[in-house]
């Protein structure tokens, strides 16, 4: 659906005043929707890949999967409190993890692995069809979590 269509829909049906964007590129679409309908509630997605840019473009937040949602909350709180430099530093610090988790075909399996390690779920087992994580990917995840001081957190 185009931004123009969603804005028209929101104007004709006021209960449809929320937009979750995952249609790349998201930031210009956030900006266009915000300019056309300032009261629309706009969320980004895509695992947080463009979260900072979406906030800069006028998004109200994110509705997305990511193994460390608390990091996205930190970015949001910093940004909305006016600490743009802090939000930017936090976002760029964790970009390697956001990128790593967003791998096509294994993103959900990686997220479940992270959630299980964090104690949020009992098992990382994913439903079929899924791609299992190989030993190299698990080593890369361990290395990344260690370098970001997130191992065991």
C-alpha positions in Angstrom: 0.0 0.0 0.0 1.3 3.4 -0.8 1.6 6.2 1.8 -1.0 8.2 -0.2 -3.5 5.3 0.1 -2.8 4.8 3.8 -3.3 8.6 4.5 -6.5 8.6 2.5 -7.7 5.6 4.4 -7.0 7.3 7.7 -8.8 10.4 6.6 -11.9 8.4 5.6 -11.8 5.9 8.5 -10.4 7.6 11.6 -10.0 4.3 13.4 -7.3 3.5 10.8 -4.8 6.0 12.1 -1.8 3.8 12.8 0.9 2.9 10.3 3.6 0.3 10.6 6.2 0.7 7.8 8.3 -2.2 6.6 8.3 -1.2 2.9 11.8 0.0 2.1 13.0 2.7 2.1 11.1 3.5 5.3 12.5 6.9 6.4 11.2 8.9 3.4 7.8 7.2 3.7 7.7 8.0 7.4 8.4 11.7 6.6 5.8 11.7 3.8 3.1 10.2 6.1 4.0 12.5 8.9 3.8 15.6 6.7 0.4 14.5 5.2 -1.2 13.4 8.5 0.6 14.8 11.5 -1.6 13.0 14.0 -1.0 9.6 12.5 0.8 7.1 14.8 3.7 5.7 12.8 5.9 2.8 13.7 9.0 1.4 11.9 9.8 -2.3 11.7 12.5 -4.3 9.9 14.1 -5.5 13.1 15.2 -2.0 14.0 17.5 -1.7 11.0 16.5 1.9 10.3 15.2 2.8 13.7 17.3 5.9 14.2 16.5 7.2 10.7 12.8 6.5 11.2 12.8 8.5 14.4 14.6 11.3 12.7 11.9 11.2 9.9 9.1 11.5 12.4 8.2 7.9 13.5 6.6 7.5 16.9 8.5 4.3 17.7 9.1 0.8 16.4 7.0 -2.3 16.4 9.5 -5.0 15.6 11.3 -8.1 16.6 14.8 -7.8 18.0 16.5 -10.0 20.5 17.3 -7.0 22.7 14.2 -4.8 22.8 15.6 -3.0 25.8 18.3 -1.5 23.5 15.6 -0.1 21.2 13.8 1.3 24.3 17.1 3.0 25.3 17.5 4.5 21.8 13.8 5.7 21.9 14.1 7.2 25.4 17.4 9.0 24.5 16.0 10.3 21.3 12.6 11.5 22.7 14.3 13.2 25.7 16.4 15.2 23.3 19.7 13.3 23.6 20.1 12.8 19.9 23.8 12.2 20.2 23.3 9.5 22.9 20.6 7.8 20.8 22.9 7.9 17.8 25.8 6.5 19.7 23.7 3.7 21.2 22.2 2.8 17.8 25.6 2.7 16.1 27.1 0.7 18.9 24.5 -2.1 18.4 24.1 -1.9 14.6 26.3 -4.9 14.1 23.9 -7.0 16.2 20.8 -5.6 14.5 22.4 -6.4 11.1 23.5 -9.9 12.2 20.1 -10.8 13.5 18.4 -9.5 10.4 19.9 -12.2 8.2 17.4 -13.4 5.6 16.2 -17.0 6.3 17.6 -17.2 9.9 16.5 -14.0 11.6 13.7 -15.7 13.5 15.9 -18.6 14.5 18.6 -16.1 15.7 16.1 -14.1 17.7 14.8 -17.2 19.4 18.3 -18.2 20.2 18.9 -14.8 21.8 15.6 -14.9 23.7 16.4 -18.4 25.0 19.9 -17.3 26.2 18.3 -14.3 27.9 15.8 -16.5 29.7 12.8 -15.0 28.0 11.7 -18.3 26.4 12.4 -21.9 27.5 13.7 -23.2 24.1 15.1 -21.7 21.0 13.4 -24.4 18.9 11.6 -22.9 15.9 8.7 -24.3 14.1 9.1 -25.7 10.6 10.1 -24.5 8.1 13.2 -23.0 9.7 16.9 -23.0 9.0 18.9 -24.4 11.9 21.9 -22.3 13.0 25.2 -23.9 12.1 28.2 -23.9 14.5 29.9 -21.0 12.7 26.8 -18.8 13.0 26.6 -19.6 16.7 30.3 -18.8 17.2 29.8 -15.5 15.4 26.8 -14.8 17.6 28.9 -15.6 20.7 31.7 -13.3 19.5 29.4 -10.5 18.7 27.6 -10.7 22.1 30.9 -10.8 23.9 32.3 -7.8 22.0 29.1 -5.8 22.8 29.3 -7.0 26.4 25.9 -8.6 26.1 26.9 -12.2 26.8 24.6 -13.5 29.6 22.4 -10.3 29.6 
